[in-house]
């Protein structure tokens, strides 16, 4: 594993880690993490996937995980979700430059499958495997979450963010610590029926519509946050992309539980991880070398 720090065009530091296979790589996989989830969480899966022949990159968005400088306060971080999309772009550029003649796939977990519609270098992306991702619109949240999320968005987020200057999610055991600009923009998205496209308007709709890479979205039946309806809503934003939604139930794989985060946990190495590798292969056009 190799760790590097990239500098985005606007001067932000983004720390990434790369796992390279022993043999020539099939291509690149960039793992886009979920909201408030550090890249450390994906390390076991990234290492395993590299063992299957892929060059795998993980990263932390600015202001989070290893990309938050030592001694830097989140109160000082000026970032929103557009900035995080620029971080994603920078990592994609770096991964593509390492293997310019091989396919580059995004494996987006939750938020990591929402932001690719905002990328300005979509031409470098060969496909998106979306895992446990939905639009985030609150009425399309899982039932248990939907019963309490109104309090989260209308009381907890505005109050805590105003008091602390950022969202102290770790203290509150909600999502994770997030920059003020990120949580407040995400709030606007989640309160709009069309999510990011509805909240941000026509320019963002066109960005999603420009995506031509195939999208394969995995909806997890026992996801405690996202629903099948929400997954379809997210995929519909990529209106001109070839897309498919697959419903994955734990029982189909003889598992007790998967949930929103379970796909990347180490206990899935022998069951779900090989399926994820197969689904990455399924994104490749028929007859391509990566198929």
Phi, psi and omega per residue, in radians:
X1 nan 2.356 3.126
X2 -2.081 2.296 3.104
X3 -1.890 2.373 3.132
X4 -2.419 2.774 3.021
X5 -2.023 2.120 3.081
X6 -1.738 2.713 3.039
X7 -1.986 2.157 3.137
X8 -1.276 2.863 3.123
X9 -0.978 -0.475 3.120
X10 -1.659 0.196 2.978
X11 1.625 0.117 3.127
X12 -1.442 2.613 3.101
X13 -1.658 2.276 3.106
X14 -2.221 2.104 -3.128
X15 -1.641 2.255 3.117
X16 -2.216 2.813 3.063
X17 -2.277 2.463 -3.089
X18 -2.226 2.356 3.030
X19 -1.982 2.178 -3.112
X20 -1.947 2.474 3.107
X21 -1.293 2.845 3.115
X22 -1.239 -0.591 3.137
X23 -1.715 2.940 3.061
X24 -0.917 2.336 -2.989
X25 -1.274 2.536 3.009
X26 -1.135 -0.553 -3.098
X27 2.896 -2.943 -3.121
X28 -1.884 2.547 2.982
X29 -2.227 2.124 3.038
X30 -1.832 2.118 3.138
X31 -1.617 2.028 3.064
X32 -1.652 2.079 -2.998
X33 -1.385 2.862 3.096
X34 -1.317 2.871 3.116
X35 -1.021 2.175 3.071
X36 1.316 0.159 -3.113
X37 -1.880 2.149 -3.127
X38 -1.310 2.730 -3.125
X39 -1.126 -0.368 3.082
X40 -0.947 -0.615 -3.085
X41 -1.059 -0.559 -3.071
X42 -1.613 -0.040 -3.031
X43 -1.039 -0.819 3.139
X44 -1.039 -0.729 3.116
X45 -1.174 -0.718 3.138
X46 -1.062 -0.760 3.121
X47 -1.110 -0.734 3.116
X48 -1.111 -0.771 -3.101
X49 -1.146 -0.601 3.048
X50 -1.083 -0.599 3.085
X51 -1.163 -0.283 3.097
X52 -1.613 0.033 3.032
X53 1.930 0.076 -3.104
X54 -1.785 2.592 2.951
X55 -1.556 2.040 -2.946
X56 -2.015 2.343 3.134
X57 -2.174 2.316 2.974
X58 -2.063 2.841 3.134
X59 -2.780 2.837 3.015
X60 -1.921 2.292 3.048
X61 -1.078 2.679 3.136
X62 -0.935 2.448 -3.141
X63 1.419 0.128 -3.130
X64 -2.419 2.694 3.077
X65 0.889 -2.364 -3.104
X66 -1.225 -0.270 3.130
X67 -1.429 -0.109 3.008
X68 -1.565 1.995 -3.053
X69 -1.079 2.575 3.130
X70 -1.038 2.239 -3.137
X71 1.503 -0.118 3.128
X72 -1.440 2.349 3.102
X73 -1.600 2.506 3.082
X74 -1.097 -0.377 3.072
X75 -1.089 -0.459 -3.096
X76 -1.489 -0.250 -3.032
X77 -1.396 2.131 3.062
X78 -1.836 1.747 -3.084
X79 -2.687 2.543 2.983
X80 -2.279 -2.993 -3.067
X81 -1.251 -0.441 3.009
X82 -1.141 -0.693 3.081
X83 -1.105 -0.720 3.110
X84 -1.121 -0.570 3.041
X85 -1.145 -0.620 3.071
X86 -1.146 -0.636 3.071
X87 -1.075 -0.815 3.110
X88 -0.975 -0.822 3.121
X89 -0.995 -0.783 -3.108
X90 -1.080 -0.708 3.119
X91 -1.192 -0.725 3.093
X92 -1.063 -0.768 3.103
X93 -1.005 -0.775 -3.111
X94 -1.138 -0.785 -3.137
X95 -1.165 -0.704 3.137
X96 -1.131 -0.690 -3.132
X97 -1.116 -0.523 -3.134
X98 -1.252 -0.566 -3.135
X99 -2.400 1.196 -3.007
X100 -1.166 -0.343 -3.096
X101 -1.782 0.141 -3.130
X102 -2.055 2.751 3.137
X103 -1.156 2.617 3.076
X104 -2.179 2.092 -3.139
X105 -1.939 2.534 3.001
X106 -1.726 2.296 2.995
X107 -1.940 1.732 -3.021
X108 -1.745 2.134 3.080
X109 -1.744 2.030 3.100
X110 0.967 -1.963 3.126
X111 -0.931 -0.588 -3.105
X112 -1.125 -0.254 3.038
X113 -1.776 -0.126 3.101
X114 -1.549 -0.684 -3.044
X115 -1.247 -0.451 -3.117
X116 -0.998 -0.420 3.063
X117 -1.153 -0.283 -3.139
X118 -1.713 -0.057 -3.095
X119 -1.218 2.455 3.101
X120 -1.650 -0.073 3.108
X121 -2.021 0.703 -3.114
X122 -1.046 -0.398 -3.139
X123 -1.149 -0.299 3.124
X124 -1.561 -0.074 -3.077
X125 -1.730 2.243 -3.138
X126 -1.625 -0.260 3.138
X127 3.018 2.801 3.124
X128 -2.195 2.124 2.966
X129 -1.749 1.934 -3.086
X130 -1.679 2.222 -3.107
X131 -2.134 2.115 3.077
X132 0.951 0.772 -3.111
X133 -2.071 2.484 3.071
X134 -2.506 -3.072 -3.086
X135 -1.217 -0.493 -3.093
X136 1.559 -0.207 3.105
X137 -0.977 2.294 -2.900
X138 -1.095 -0.570 3.139
X139 -1.255 -0.209 3.099
X140 -1.837 0.157 3.020
X141 -1.204 2.834 3.065
X142 -1.043 2.599 -3.008
X143 -0.920 -0.796 -3.107
X144 -1.102 -0.726 3.114
X145 -1.175 -0.695 -3.081
X146 -1.052 -0.489 -3.117
X147 -1.246 -0.370 -3.072
X148 -2.081 -0.192 -2.981
X149 -1.208 -0.422 3.098
X150 -1.058 -0.698 3.110
X151 -1.123 -0.699 3.140
X152 -1.038 -0.867 -3.031
X153 -1.387 -0.593 -3.030
X154 -1.661 -0.331 -3.108
X155 -2.117 -1.075 -2.978
X156 -1.125 -0.875 -3.091
X157 -1.108 -0.895 3.139
X158 -1.069 -0.739 -3.079
X159 -1.199 -0.882 -3.087
X160 -1.139 -0.687 -3.124
X161 -1.167 -0.674 3.111
X162 -1.172 -0.696 -3.108
X163 -1.227 -0.717 -3.008
X164 -1.735 -0.327 -3.074
X165 1.467 -0.002 3.033
X166 -2.781 3.058 3.116
X167 -1.663 1.972 -3.070
X168 -1.453 1.108 -3.029
X169 -1.093 -0.547 -3.138
X170 -1.164 -0.733 3.095
X171 -1.108 -0.671 -3.073
X172 -1.536 -0.093 -3.084
X173 0.989 0.752 3.127
X174 -2.343 1.962 2.996
X175 1.187 -1.044 -3.061
X176 2.425 2.967 3.130
X177 -1.241 2.287 -3.061
X178 -2.385 2.510 3.040
X179 -1.044 2.639 -3.109
X180 -0.982 -0.789 -3.111
X181 -1.119 -0.596 3.130
X182 -1.190 -0.908 -3.037
X183 -1.167 -0.655 -3.110
X184 -1.271 -0.624 3.056
X185 -1.212 -0.725 3.114
X186 -1.067 -0.658 3.078
X187 -1.015 -0.802 3.131
X188 -1.073 -0.727 3.114
X189 -1.062 -0.831 -3.027
X190 -1.244 -0.292 3.100
X191 -1.632 -0.006 -3.119
X192 -1.883 2.302 -3.116
X193 -1.011 -0.469 3.112
X194 -1.770 0.262 3.038
X195 0.940 -2.277 -3.037
X196 -1.063 -0.721 -3.125
X197 -1.140 -0.727 3.122
X198 -1.200 -0.691 -3.086
X199 -1.292 -0.589 -3.013
X200 -1.781 -0.326 3.021
X201 1.704 -2.934 -2.946
X202 -1.071 -0.664 -3.116
X203 -1.050 -0.726 3.135
X204 -1.268 -0.649 3.064
X205 -0.991 -0.740 -3.140
X206 -1.151 -0.617 3.108
X207 -1.077 -0.810 3.097
X208 -1.106 -0.683 -3.100
X209 -1.172 -0.404 3.128
X210 -1.306 -0.290 -3.119
X211 -1.148 2.235 3.115
X212 -2.084 -0.004 3.109
X213 -1.309 2.570 3.126
X214 -1.187 2.570 3.135
X215 -2.127 2.159 3.009
X216 -2.031 1.999 -3.035
X217 -1.904 2.200 3.120
X218 -1.769 2.023 3.078
X219 -1.726 2.159 -3.067
X220 -1.606 2.141 -2.999
X221 -1.072 -0.574 -3.114
X222 -1.842 0.439 3.082
X223 -1.099 2.179 -3.102
X224 -1.427 -0.104 -3.118
X225 -2.042 -0.806 -3.026
X226 -1.812 2.708 3.113
X227 -2.104 2.882 3.066
X228 -1.051 -0.724 3.106
X229 -1.032 -0.748 3.122
X230 -1.122 -0.652 3.105
X231 -1.125 -0.767 3.092
X232 -1.084 -0.657 3.126
X233 -1.116 -0.735 3.105
X234 -1.111 -0.842 -3.103
X235 -1.061 -0.589 -3.125
X236 -1.130 -0.387 3.089
X237 -1.156 -0.550 3.076
X238 -1.457 1.129 -2.856
X239 -1.175 -0.386 -3.114
X240 -1.913 0.179 3.114
X241 -1.652 2.540 2.973
X242 -1.184 2.160 -3.010
X243 -2.395 2.738 3.091
X244 -2.625 2.428 3.054
X245 -1.981 2.256 3.094
X246 -2.103 2.338 3.135
X247 -1.634 2.205 -3.104
X248 -2.022 2.049 3.112
X249 -1.867 2.445 3.132
X250 -0.918 -0.724 -3.116
X251 -1.068 -0.496 3.118
X252 -1.115 -0.440 -3.104
X253 -1.957 0.266 -3.111
X254 1.013 0.672 3.109
X255 -1.951 2.625 3.088
X256 -1.360 -0.631 -3.042
X257 -2.748 2.575 2.966
X258 -2.144 -1.063 3.101
X259 1.256 -3.000 -3.053
X260 -1.201 -0.564 -3.027
X261 -1.928 -0.204 -2.941
X262 -1.139 -0.424 -3.075
X263 -1.046 -0.429 -3.047
X264 -1.852 0.104 3.140
X265 -1.419 2.612 -3.000
X266 -1.054 -0.475 -3.125
X267 -1.188 -0.156 3.121
X268 -1.609 0.098 -3.051
X269 -0.985 -0.670 -3.064
X270 -1.625 -0.213 -3.044
X271 -2.003 -1.117 -2.998
X272 -1.523 -0.611 -3.112
X273 -1.032 -0.764 3.069
X274 -1.055 -0.569 3.085
X275 -1.166 -0.712 3.113
X276 -1.072 -0.698 3.100
X277 -1.113 -0.697 3.102
X278 -1.131 -0.688 -3.139
X279 -1.205 -0.558 3.014
X280 -1.093 -0.788 3.098
X281 -1.028 -0.615 -3.081
X282 -1.177 -0.322 3.108
X283 -1.294 -0.378 -3.081
X284 -1.258 2.466 3.072
X285 -1.025 2.580 3.124
X286 -0.973 2.288 3.086
X287 1.544 -0.034 3.135
X288 -1.356 2.846 -3.084
X289 -1.165 -0.454 -3.094
X290 -1.477 -0.167 -3.073
X291 -1.327 nan nan
